Amino acid sequence: MIQTNRLTRRLYLVWASCLMASFIGCKSPNNDDHQNENTDSSKRNTQNYFQHQIKVTHARNFQVEYHKNYKVVKLLKPFENNDDGLRYVLVQRGTPAPKGFKKNEIIEIPVRKVITLSHTHVAFIQQLGQINSIQGVSAPQYLTNPTLIAKHQKKQLVVAGTGMDINPETILAAQPDMVMASGMASNAYKKYQPLIQAGVPLVINSEWLETTPLGRAEWLKFVAVFYNLEKEANDRFHQIEKAYQKLVSLAQRVTKKPKVVVGLPFKNTWYMPRGGSFVGQYLRDAGADYYWKNEQGVGSMPLDFEAVYGKALKADFWMVSGLSKTLQDLEALDARFADFDAFKKQQVYNNNKKTTAQGVNVFFNNSVVHPDWVLADMIKVLHPDLLPDHTLVYYQKLSPTQN
């Protein structure tokens, strides 16, 4: 009320001065200021800031709606065991936030300082040419990006945690524009509440819940909307999609599909990818006969060693993961592995061909944005005549012993 009265008196004095000056052109400077301010505000509200937009074609768990100065990103299934969705409202910097949304849903874009809690997110950001936006990571000992490894060695990278455990105080002190975390189990989301309550924008990335390799890779577009890099993401994904689909068409020519078993047991439990998972899709696209191809759902299912052993004995190929570089290494883990036909015929392959100087497997961090490379490797292994000129990128054949 006091401010209103003061403004009224001020406008009256200006009006009186103009009248006394016999209309010699006196104008209120405040009127011009308010008019300019309103014009600028109107422009910010009506200008379309997003000339390039993404269109989601393979991913099933996220959607993006575009408005004049903001985007609404919807996560349809952020968590494996929960169907409750999440949304984020991405507002162009310097423009007003829309009404009707919660404060913790608002994120200013483009983001400039990002903390990632999963190394697969680094691969997406790297593809967009924004590696320098990464301010911090979790479990830096598993980094594979040379730029971030160098930053960590110089202590220029925020260490946000050690894997599943995060350090809220360190993250808050860094004041990031966004923290990106993986959507694991919904109960794990509770550990992020201190960040959310403190006003840190927390974004869940659930690419691993997609059922196809291209669906996972298309989360490149999800990450891109936070940087306003839709055009770059569209162009890059189109190249990946085209290369992948060309390989699928090539593998469809095969008339004989070899039987394949994948993975290794952990403490006598074999976590076998379901047929409906992206791993199952890779095997179908590569022209493999996968024993668990009819198992619906994403992710893996826990099986007893004995449940796998009977089928794995007769598999033509065995695609493992882990540290083993020789069949001797593999047999040292469990003598029963030597009973497998694939072991006897030396048709065992591991995805650990590319590692860093620190011994970290590049496959687990980077393959998410290179599904065409992964599929090409699988086709080369299972049907070498289809890709005679392809050199394996991620996979290597296990030799009998160390050379």
Buried (B, 14 or more C-beta within 10 A) or exposed (E): EEEEEEEEEEEEEBEEEBEEEEEEEEEBEEEEEEEEEEEEEEEBEEEEBBEBBBEBEBBBBBBBEBBBBBBBBEBBBBBBEEEEBBBBBBBBEEBEBBEEBEEBBBBBBBBBBBBBBBBBBBBBBBBBEBBEBBBBBBBBEBBBBEBBBEBBEEEEBBBBBEEEEBBBEBBBEBEBBBBBBBBBEBEEBEBBEBBEEEEBBBBBBBBBBBBBBBBBBBBBBBBBBBBBBBEBBBEBBEEBBEBBBEBBEBBEEBEEBBBBBBBBBEEEEBEBBBBBBBBBBBBBBBBBBBBBBEBEBBBBBEBEBEBBBEBBBEBBBBBBBBEBBBBBBBBEBEEBBEEBBBBEEEBBBBBBBBEBEEEBBBBBBBBBBBBBBBBBBBBBBBBEEBBEEBEBBBBBEBBEEEE
